[in-house]
């Protein structure tokens, strides 16, 4: 099959902007990892005119999907876990072309999982977990059980991802299999929500209780990335400064709720600065941990 697909990818291998090409073969009759195609090719480029595009080919009876992606987009997928299949493509795919050991180094980076990247992912997962938990609890208290169930289900998913990240691993598409091995308490809570014999409202209520308990155990790992950035200077931060901090852009939408949560847990201290407005003070924040 590699000989056949070479006809397709050889053109890209000739471009000096191409850094590497990976081939992923279909493992089962309907394989979402390859978009149901027989072979999925990932061409990684430095061409500034390329972001991400897909081309479909047919070669005799062979169906091929080719993803042409800029290396910065691929890095963002991996860093933010925005495209979990990309991690599988790199880890499990076959290198069919590369320049200067580009893909060998990329595979090695995946295995090493730099601590800063892992901490960022943990804070992103914690922020999403917190948001879903709070929204689910609010909806449940108002009697919207179906909508509350959806939010609780998503909260558990983010909790599972966070547990896997704490173990130094990338969350995969089979994150619940990872959670079953790495954090049985989270897995049992998920099973209870899905399969217990209690009524729907009872299952949601029990899941919310369990989520609140487990949420407390994830506070330090979930806030570590934020706390480390805030500790880099001795003066307190305004919310505006935190919102403008480049390294916090991926949690910007949930930053206010994160700060409020950590403040209520005693992990962030609040202080005030006088302003030109009579009686108006500017609120500032600094980490306690």
BALUMDREN-801553 format. One record per residue (C-alpha): x, y, z; residue in one letter; residue number from 1. Coordinates in Angstrom, 3 decimals. Layout:
<rs>
{xx:X; yy:Y; zz:Z; r:a; k:NUM}
...
</rs>
This chain:
<rs>
{xx:0.000; yy:0.000; zz:0.000; r:x; k:1}
{xx:2.924; yy:2.353; zz:0.742; r:x; k:2}
{xx:4.129; yy:1.937; zz:-2.836; r:x; k:3}
{xx:0.702; yy:2.958; zz:-4.117; r:x; k:4}
{xx:0.344; yy:6.043; zz:-1.916; r:x; k:5}
{xx:3.839; yy:7.194; zz:-2.838; r:x; k:6}
{xx:2.350; yy:8.307; zz:-6.147; r:x; k:7}
{xx:0.255; yy:10.804; zz:-4.178; r:x; k:8}
{xx:2.698; yy:12.084; zz:-1.571; r:x; k:9}
{xx:5.868; yy:12.176; zz:-3.707; r:x; k:10}
{xx:4.858; yy:15.583; zz:-5.058; r:x; k:11}
{xx:4.800; yy:17.034; zz:-1.534; r:x; k:12}
{xx:8.076; yy:15.358; zz:-0.579; r:x; k:13}
{xx:9.749; yy:17.366; zz:-3.339; r:x; k:14}
{xx:8.761; yy:20.704; zz:-1.765; r:x; k:15}
{xx:11.458; yy:22.163; zz:0.495; r:x; k:16}
{xx:8.747; yy:23.491; zz:2.867; r:x; k:17}
{xx:7.610; yy:19.927; zz:3.626; r:x; k:18}
{xx:9.095; yy:18.743; zz:6.938; r:x; k:19}
{xx:7.584; yy:15.292; zz:7.133; r:x; k:20}
{xx:4.877; yy:12.945; zz:5.900; r:x; k:21}
{xx:3.079; yy:10.313; zz:7.980; r:x; k:22}
{xx:0.871; yy:7.493; zz:6.698; r:x; k:23}
{xx:-1.899; yy:6.061; zz:8.880; r:x; k:24}
{xx:-3.533; yy:2.838; zz:7.683; r:x; k:25}
{xx:-7.132; yy:1.872; zz:8.379; r:x; k:26}
{xx:-7.278; yy:-0.685; zz:11.200; r:x; k:27}
{xx:-10.916; yy:-1.759; zz:10.912; r:x; k:28}
{xx:-13.758; yy:-1.543; zz:8.349; r:x; k:29}
{xx:-14.989; yy:1.809; zz:9.700; r:x; k:30}
{xx:-12.100; yy:3.686; zz:11.283; r:x; k:31}
{xx:-12.665; yy:7.277; zz:12.437; r:x; k:32}
{xx:-8.908; yy:7.700; zz:12.865; r:x; k:33}
{xx:-8.563; yy:7.724; zz:9.063; r:x; k:34}
{xx:-11.956; yy:9.337; zz:8.322; r:x; k:35}
{xx:-13.103; yy:5.931; zz:6.972; r:x; k:36}
{xx:-10.397; yy:6.076; zz:4.264; r:x; k:37}
{xx:-7.995; yy:3.211; zz:3.539; r:x; k:38}
{xx:-5.017; yy:5.489; zz:4.156; r:x; k:39}
{xx:-4.675; yy:8.912; zz:5.740; r:x; k:40}
{xx:-1.595; yy:10.956; zz:4.853; r:x; k:41}
{xx:-0.430; yy:13.860; zz:7.026; r:x; k:42}
{xx:1.881; yy:16.300; zz:5.257; r:x; k:43}
{xx:3.516; yy:18.775; zz:7.658; r:x; k:44}
{xx:4.701; yy:21.980; zz:6.030; r:x; k:45}
{xx:6.249; yy:25.367; zz:6.786; r:x; k:46}
{xx:4.595; yy:26.992; zz:3.796; r:x; k:47}
{xx:3.198; yy:30.312; zz:5.153; r:x; k:48}
{xx:0.294; yy:30.148; zz:2.702; r:x; k:49}
{xx:-0.945; yy:26.852; zz:4.159; r:x; k:50}
{xx:-2.937; yy:26.502; zz:7.381; r:x; k:51}
{xx:-4.820; yy:23.223; zz:7.063; r:x; k:52}
{xx:-6.542; yy:21.691; zz:4.102; r:x; k:53}
{xx:-7.710; yy:18.224; zz:3.065; r:x; k:54}
{xx:-7.654; yy:16.507; zz:-0.301; r:x; k:55}
{xx:-9.338; yy:13.215; zz:-1.198; r:x; k:56}
{xx:-7.932; yy:10.821; zz:-3.771; r:x; k:57}
{xx:-8.847; yy:7.519; zz:-5.345; r:x; k:58}
{xx:-6.099; yy:5.228; zz:-6.574; r:x; k:59}
{xx:-7.671; yy:2.192; zz:-8.222; r:x; k:60}
{xx:-9.723; yy:0.759; zz:-5.319; r:x; k:61}
{xx:-7.716; yy:2.617; zz:-2.680; r:x; k:62}
{xx:-9.284; yy:5.663; zz:-0.987; r:x; k:63}
{xx:-6.786; yy:8.177; zz:0.386; r:x; k:64}
{xx:-7.306; yy:11.302; zz:2.514; r:x; k:65}
{xx:-4.414; yy:13.785; zz:2.581; r:x; k:66}
{xx:-4.148; yy:16.417; zz:5.326; r:x; k:67}
{xx:-1.822; yy:19.287; zz:4.464; r:x; k:68}
{xx:-1.165; yy:21.146; zz:7.713; r:x; k:69}
{xx:1.217; yy:23.871; zz:8.823; r:x; k:70}
{xx:3.535; yy:22.820; zz:11.638; r:x; k:71}
{xx:2.251; yy:25.650; zz:13.874; r:x; k:72}
{xx:-1.326; yy:24.382; zz:13.516; r:x; k:73}
{xx:-0.183; yy:20.852; zz:14.337; r:x; k:74}
{xx:1.713; yy:22.129; zz:17.381; r:x; k:75}
{xx:-1.419; yy:23.925; zz:18.562; r:x; k:76}
{xx:-3.476; yy:20.746; zz:18.138; r:x; k:77}
{xx:-1.014; yy:18.874; zz:20.326; r:x; k:78}
{xx:-0.482; yy:21.630; zz:22.896; r:x; k:79}
{xx:-4.192; yy:22.255; zz:23.454; r:x; k:80}
{xx:-5.330; yy:18.713; zz:22.699; r:x; k:81}
{xx:-7.604; yy:20.405; zz:20.153; r:x; k:82}
{xx:-7.410; yy:17.525; zz:17.687; r:x; k:83}
{xx:-6.846; yy:14.340; zz:19.646; r:x; k:84}
{xx:-6.525; yy:12.271; zz:16.497; r:x; k:85}
{xx:-3.359; yy:14.227; zz:15.644; r:x; k:86}
{xx:-1.599; yy:12.665; zz:18.617; r:x; k:87}
{xx:-2.560; yy:9.202; zz:17.353; r:x; k:88}
{xx:-1.455; yy:10.090; zz:13.831; r:x; k:89}
{xx:2.006; yy:11.055; zz:15.025; r:x; k:90}
{xx:2.427; yy:8.334; zz:17.653; r:x; k:91}
{xx:1.074; yy:5.434; zz:15.594; r:x; k:92}
{xx:1.603; yy:6.557; zz:11.997; r:x; k:93}
{xx:4.419; yy:5.381; zz:9.748; r:x; k:94}
{xx:7.053; yy:7.912; zz:8.730; r:x; k:95}
{xx:7.280; yy:7.836; zz:4.935; r:x; k:96}
{xx:9.300; yy:11.041; zz:4.538; r:x; k:97}
{xx:11.064; yy:13.548; zz:6.785; r:x; k:98}
{xx:13.789; yy:16.171; zz:6.794; r:x; k:99}
{xx:16.497; yy:16.244; zz:9.461; r:x; k:100}
{xx:14.739; yy:13.731; zz:11.745; r:x; k:101}
{xx:11.798; yy:16.124; zz:12.074; r:x; k:102}
{xx:9.207; yy:13.430; zz:12.819; r:x; k:103}
{xx:11.548; yy:11.350; zz:14.969; r:x; k:104}
{xx:12.038; yy:14.416; zz:17.172; r:x; k:105}
{xx:8.283; yy:15.104; zz:17.174; r:x; k:106}
{xx:7.506; yy:11.553; zz:18.304; r:x; k:107}
{xx:10.115; yy:11.925; zz:21.054; r:x; k:108}
{xx:8.521; yy:15.178; zz:22.241; r:x; k:109}
{xx:5.151; yy:13.446; zz:22.458; r:x; k:110}
{xx:6.605; yy:10.776; zz:24.709; r:x; k:111}
{xx:8.427; yy:13.291; zz:26.918; r:x; k:112}
{xx:5.379; yy:15.624; zz:27.200; r:x; k:113}
{xx:7.013; yy:18.904; zz:28.350; r:x; k:114}
{xx:5.871; yy:19.962; zz:31.812; r:x; k:115}
{xx:4.771; yy:23.462; zz:30.766; r:x; k:116}
{xx:2.503; yy:22.063; zz:28.045; r:x; k:117}
{xx:1.040; yy:19.517; zz:30.451; r:x; k:118}
{xx:0.362; yy:22.201; zz:33.080; r:x; k:119}
{xx:-1.399; yy:24.386; zz:30.514; r:x; k:120}
{xx:-3.597; yy:21.462; zz:29.464; r:x; k:121}
{xx:-4.414; yy:20.734; zz:33.113; r:x; k:122}
{xx:-5.533; yy:24.319; zz:33.703; r:x; k:123}
{xx:-7.620; yy:24.288; zz:30.511; r:x; k:124}
{xx:-9.295; yy:21.026; zz:31.570; r:x; k:125}
{xx:-9.846; yy:22.319; zz:35.105; r:x; k:126}
{xx:-11.410; yy:25.550; zz:33.809; r:x; k:127}
{xx:-13.798; yy:23.595; zz:31.585; r:x; k:128}
{xx:-14.558; yy:21.179; zz:34.421; r:x; k:129}
{xx:-15.372; yy:24.053; zz:36.770; r:x; k:130}
{xx:-17.590; yy:25.800; zz:34.222; r:x; k:131}
{xx:-19.547; yy:22.639; zz:33.388; r:x; k:132}
{xx:-19.929; yy:21.726; zz:37.064; r:x; k:133}
{xx:-21.221; yy:25.173; zz:38.019; r:x; k:134}
{xx:-23.616; yy:25.333; zz:35.063; r:x; k:135}
{xx:-24.838; yy:21.786; zz:35.715; r:x; k:136}
{xx:-25.443; yy:22.485; zz:39.393; r:x; k:137}
{xx:-27.332; yy:25.676; zz:38.570; r:x; k:138}
{xx:-29.528; yy:23.956; zz:35.974; r:x; k:139}
{xx:-30.229; yy:21.056; zz:38.337; r:x; k:140}
{xx:-31.331; yy:23.425; zz:41.112; r:x; k:141}
{xx:-33.801; yy:24.981; zz:38.660; r:x; k:142}
{xx:-35.244; yy:21.600; zz:37.687; r:x; k:143}
{xx:-33.734; yy:21.395; zz:34.180; r:x; k:144}
{xx:-32.580; yy:17.810; zz:34.611; r:x; k:145}
{xx:-31.859; yy:16.935; zz:30.968; r:x; k:146}
{xx:-29.683; yy:20.012; zz:30.467; r:x; k:147}
{xx:-28.037; yy:19.459; zz:33.846; r:x; k:148}
{xx:-27.226; yy:15.878; zz:32.809; r:x; k:149}
{xx:-25.466; yy:17.140; zz:29.680; r:x; k:150}
{xx:-23.277; yy:19.528; zz:31.666; r:x; k:151}
{xx:-22.473; yy:16.942; zz:34.339; r:x; k:152}
{xx:-21.537; yy:14.435; zz:31.639; r:x; k:153}
{xx:-19.136; yy:16.963; zz:30.081; r:x; k:154}
{xx:-17.751; yy:17.881; zz:33.500; r:x; k:155}
{xx:-16.872; yy:14.241; zz:34.138; r:x; k:156}
{xx:-15.154; yy:14.057; zz:30.764; r:x; k:157}
{xx:-12.947; yy:17.055; zz:31.633; r:x; k:158}
{xx:-12.285; yy:15.530; zz:35.055; r:x; k:159}
{xx:-11.132; yy:12.305; zz:33.389; r:x; k:160}
{xx:-8.822; yy:14.257; zz:31.073; r:x; k:161}
{xx:-7.369; yy:16.111; zz:34.050; r:x; k:162}
{xx:-6.715; yy:12.839; zz:35.888; r:x; k:163}
{xx:-4.874; yy:11.426; zz:32.871; r:x; k:164}
{xx:-2.802; yy:14.608; zz:32.534; r:x; k:165}
{xx:-1.827; yy:14.394; zz:36.211; r:x; k:166}
{xx:-0.241; yy:11.028; zz:35.391; r:x; k:167}
{xx:1.921; yy:12.686; zz:32.740; r:x; k:168}
{xx:0.006; yy:11.278; zz:29.774; r:x; k:169}
{xx:-1.781; yy:12.766; zz:26.783; r:x; k:170}
{xx:-5.571; yy:12.222; zz:26.950; r:x; k:171}
{xx:-6.534; yy:10.000; zz:24.034; r:x; k:172}
{xx:-9.778; yy:9.331; zz:22.184; r:x; k:173}
{xx:-10.274; yy:6.420; zz:24.622; r:x; k:174}
{xx:-9.914; yy:8.689; zz:27.643; r:x; k:175}
{xx:-12.308; yy:6.626; zz:29.761; r:x; k:176}
{xx:-10.159; yy:3.532; zz:29.342; r:x; k:177}
{xx:-7.230; yy:5.646; zz:30.520; r:x; k:178}
{xx:-9.265; yy:6.963; zz:33.457; r:x; k:179}
{xx:-10.331; yy:3.437; zz:34.424; r:x; k:180}
{xx:-6.666; yy:2.593; zz:34.957; r:x; k:181}
{xx:-5.405; yy:5.938; zz:36.276; r:x; k:182}
{xx:-8.276; yy:7.194; zz:38.460; r:x; k:183}
{xx:-10.858; yy:4.528; zz:39.411; r:x; k:184}
{xx:-12.853; yy:7.019; zz:41.526; r:x; k:185}
{xx:-13.572; yy:9.192; zz:38.493; r:x; k:186}
{xx:-14.413; yy:6.128; zz:36.426; r:x; k:187}
{xx:-16.850; yy:4.821; zz:39.072; r:x; k:188}
{xx:-18.575; yy:8.201; zz:39.228; r:x; k:189}
{xx:-19.025; yy:8.106; zz:35.460; r:x; k:190}
{xx:-20.416; yy:4.558; zz:35.622; r:x; k:191}
{xx:-22.842; yy:5.629; zz:38.329; r:x; k:192}
{xx:-24.159; yy:8.496; zz:36.216; r:x; k:193}
{xx:-24.656; yy:6.271; zz:33.180; r:x; k:194}
{xx:-25.742; yy:2.915; zz:34.531; r:x; k:195}
{xx:-27.007; yy:3.012; zz:38.109; r:x; k:196}
{xx:-30.628; yy:2.077; zz:38.806; r:x; k:197}
{xx:-31.510; yy:5.383; zz:40.500; r:x; k:198}
{xx:-33.793; yy:7.898; zz:38.828; r:x; k:199}
{xx:-32.229; yy:10.517; zz:36.569; r:x; k:200}
{xx:-32.442; yy:13.289; zz:39.156; r:x; k:201}
{xx:-30.890; yy:11.015; zz:41.802; r:x; k:202}
{xx:-28.021; yy:10.093; zz:39.462; r:x; k:203}
{xx:-27.350; yy:13.743; zz:38.671; r:x; k:204}
{xx:-27.516; yy:14.683; zz:42.352; r:x; k:205}
{xx:-25.026; yy:11.957; zz:43.318; r:x; k:206}
{xx:-22.725; yy:12.889; zz:40.428; r:x; k:207}
{xx:-22.735; yy:16.544; zz:41.509; r:x; k:208}
{xx:-21.795; yy:15.542; zz:45.057; r:x; k:209}
{xx:-18.976; yy:13.349; zz:43.744; r:x; k:210}
{xx:-17.819; yy:16.030; zz:41.324; r:x; k:211}
{xx:-17.653; yy:18.654; zz:44.055; r:x; k:212}
{xx:-15.526; yy:16.345; zz:46.202; r:x; k:213}
{xx:-13.156; yy:15.385; zz:43.386; r:x; k:214}
{xx:-12.967; yy:18.985; zz:42.203; r:x; k:215}
{xx:-11.367; yy:19.943; zz:45.523; r:x; k:216}
{xx:-8.669; yy:17.305; zz:45.044; r:x; k:217}
{xx:-7.705; yy:18.791; zz:41.662; r:x; k:218}
{xx:-7.377; yy:22.423; zz:42.788; r:x; k:219}
{xx:-3.575; yy:22.601; zz:43.001; r:x; k:220}
{xx:-2.870; yy:20.726; zz:39.779; r:x; k:221}
{xx:-5.632; yy:22.628; zz:37.980; r:x; k:222}
{xx:-4.332; yy:26.015; zz:39.103; r:x; k:223}
{xx:-0.601; yy:25.355; zz:38.942; r:x; k:224}
{xx:-0.083; yy:26.966; zz:35.524; r:x; k:225}
{xx:-1.939; yy:30.129; zz:36.551; r:x; k:226}
{xx:-0.217; yy:30.365; zz:39.942; r:x; k:227}
{xx:3.264; yy:30.001; zz:38.408; r:x; k:228}
{xx:2.610; yy:32.859; zz:35.989; r:x; k:229}
{xx:1.204; yy:35.092; zz:38.730; r:x; k:230}
{xx:4.242; yy:34.403; zz:40.963; r:x; k:231}
{xx:6.642; yy:35.714; zz:38.320; r:x; k:232}
{xx:6.222; yy:39.231; zz:39.691; r:x; k:233}
{xx:5.924; yy:40.613; zz:43.196; r:x; k:234}
{xx:3.145; yy:43.127; zz:42.546; r:x; k:235}
{xx:-0.523; yy:42.075; zz:42.368; r:x; k:236}
{xx:-2.310; yy:41.623; zz:39.037; r:x; k:237}
{xx:-5.385; yy:43.433; zz:37.817; r:x; k:238}
{xx:-7.959; yy:41.400; zz:35.926; r:x; k:239}
{xx:-7.105; yy:43.435; zz:32.821; r:x; k:240}
{xx:-3.439; yy:42.426; zz:33.086; r:x; k:241}
{xx:-4.358; yy:38.773; zz:33.510; r:x; k:242}
{xx:-6.680; yy:38.924; zz:30.516; r:x; k:243}
{xx:-3.918; yy:40.489; zz:28.407; r:x; k:244}
{xx:-1.244; yy:37.971; zz:29.459; r:x; k:245}
{xx:-0.352; yy:36.065; zz:26.287; r:x; k:246}
{xx:0.199; yy:32.735; zz:28.065; r:x; k:247}
{xx:-3.335; yy:32.820; zz:29.509; r:x; k:248}
{xx:-5.197; yy:33.377; zz:26.258; r:x; k:249}
{xx:-6.401; yy:29.761; zz:26.089; r:x; k:250}
{xx:-8.241; yy:30.126; zz:29.423; r:x; k:251}
{xx:-9.283; yy:33.748; zz:28.894; r:x; k:252}
{xx:-12.987; yy:32.945; zz:28.562; r:x; k:253}
{xx:-13.009; yy:31.207; zz:31.976; r:x; k:254}
{xx:-10.364; yy:33.325; zz:33.712; r:x; k:255}
{xx:-12.779; yy:35.375; zz:35.808; r:x; k:256}
{xx:-14.528; yy:32.293; zz:37.202; r:x; k:257}
{xx:-11.150; yy:30.633; zz:37.867; r:x; k:258}
{xx:-9.897; yy:33.635; zz:39.831; r:x; k:259}
{xx:-13.143; yy:33.786; zz:41.810; r:x; k:260}
{xx:-12.989; yy:30.051; zz:42.597; r:x; k:261}
{xx:-9.353; yy:30.132; zz:43.741; r:x; k:262}
{xx:-10.031; yy:33.276; zz:45.785; r:x; k:263}
{xx:-12.870; yy:31.532; zz:47.636; r:x; k:264}
{xx:-10.536; yy:28.589; zz:48.293; r:x; k:265}
{xx:-7.954; yy:30.924; zz:49.848; r:x; k:266}
{xx:-5.396; yy:30.330; zz:47.099; r:x; k:267}
{xx:-5.546; yy:33.861; zz:45.696; r:x; k:268}
{xx:-5.486; yy:37.006; zz:47.839; r:x; k:269}
{xx:-7.486; yy:40.088; zz:46.916; r:x; k:270}
{xx:-6.274; yy:43.663; zz:47.486; r:x; k:271}
{xx:-7.292; yy:47.141; zz:46.374; r:x; k:272}
{xx:-5.663; yy:50.153; zz:44.738; r:x; k:273}
{xx:-6.984; yy:53.689; zz:44.925; r:x; k:274}
{xx:-8.067; yy:55.349; zz:41.688; r:x; k:275}
{xx:-8.795; yy:58.915; zz:40.635; r:x; k:276}
{xx:-12.498; yy:58.293; zz:41.131; r:x; k:277}
{xx:-13.777; yy:59.265; zz:44.555; r:x; k:278}
{xx:-14.432; yy:56.109; zz:46.558; r:x; k:279}
{xx:-13.527; yy:53.850; zz:43.611; r:x; k:280}
{xx:-10.875; yy:51.160; zz:44.153; r:x; k:281}
{xx:-9.257; yy:48.853; zz:41.613; r:x; k:282}
{xx:-9.345; yy:45.171; zz:42.577; r:x; k:283}
{xx:-6.033; yy:43.280; zz:42.291; r:x; k:284}
{xx:-5.042; yy:39.644; zz:42.810; r:x; k:285}
{xx:-1.959; yy:37.739; zz:43.919; r:x; k:286}
{xx:-1.359; yy:34.039; zz:44.606; r:x; k:287}
{xx:-1.059; yy:32.708; zz:48.131; r:x; k:288}
{xx:0.455; yy:29.352; zz:47.128; r:x; k:289}
</rs>
